[in-house]
């Protein structure tokens, strides 16, 4: 038999729910998918289920209205003890993964690709900087010496392009 209740107490080993009023508190372990570890908040609507063996029962889950997902989407979230959402991860119907709760809208990056391109740019800037530190102006050359020093400093180096490090499929919001 499946019955709805209201979560009264949460422990490591079991959930206690009020089933038919305040005098009918029942305890049972949670039944969760493998790899998922969570606890409900006090006051959540629980789904309590007795088995054929009357001495065994289980909390099958909790009822939550969902206005943040659409058909085919999956979302996990964390709340504080009052049920206010703090963080979520959503896999949407377009194949994107969104990390929410960070406080800004941005993309994740592939760090090594970003670092490789940054290092290229840093090498160019360092070469220019080092050349210009030792350059001395020559009066009346119209900047020719500076242009030559600048050309030698850059040589065939190119600045990096970090656009390849942007990960579109994983975002923060």
CORDABEL-V842412 format. One record per residue. RES is the residue in three letters. NEAR is the number of other C-alpha atoms within 12 Angstrom. Layout:
# CORDABEL-V842412
res={RES RES}
near={NEAR NEAR}
This chain:
# CORDABEL-V842412
res={UNK UNK UNK UNK UNK UNK UNK UNK UNK UNK UNK UNK UNK UNK UNK UNK UNK UNK UNK UNK UNK UNK UNK UNK UNK UNK UNK UNK UNK UNK UNK UNK UNK UNK UNK UNK UNK UNK UNK UNK UNK UNK UNK UNK UNK UNK UNK UNK UNK UNK UNK UNK UNK UNK UNK UNK UNK UNK UNK UNK UNK UNK UNK UNK UNK UNK UNK UNK UNK UNK UNK UNK UNK UNK UNK UNK UNK UNK UNK UNK UNK UNK UNK UNK UNK UNK UNK UNK UNK UNK UNK UNK UNK UNK UNK UNK UNK UNK UNK UNK UNK UNK UNK UNK UNK UNK UNK UNK UNK UNK UNK UNK UNK UNK UNK UNK UNK UNK UNK UNK UNK UNK UNK UNK UNK UNK UNK UNK UNK UNK UNK UNK UNK UNK UNK UNK UNK UNK UNK UNK UNK UNK UNK UNK UNK UNK UNK UNK UNK UNK UNK UNK UNK UNK UNK UNK UNK UNK UNK UNK UNK UNK UNK UNK UNK UNK UNK UNK UNK UNK UNK UNK UNK}
near={16 17 25 27 33 32 35 26 26 26 19 15 16 24 37 35 40 28 27 14 14 14 10 16 20 33 31 33 27 31 24 16 10 8 7 11 14 23 31 36 28 24 25 28 26 37 33 35 29 22 16 11 10 11 12 16 26 32 39 27 29 30 20 17 9 14 9 20 20 14 13 13 20 21 24 24 28 22 18 14 16 13 17 13 17 18 21 25 26 28 25 22 16 16 15 21 25 33 28 26 21 17 13 13 14 19 23 24 20 19 17 14 19 21 19 20 22 23 20 22 21 21 22 25 22 20 25 27 18 18 23 22 15 15 20 15 17 14 10 9 12 11 15 16 20 23 20 21 24 26 18 20 25 25 18 13 20 19 21 21 18 21 19 19 21 19 21 19 22 24 27 24 19}
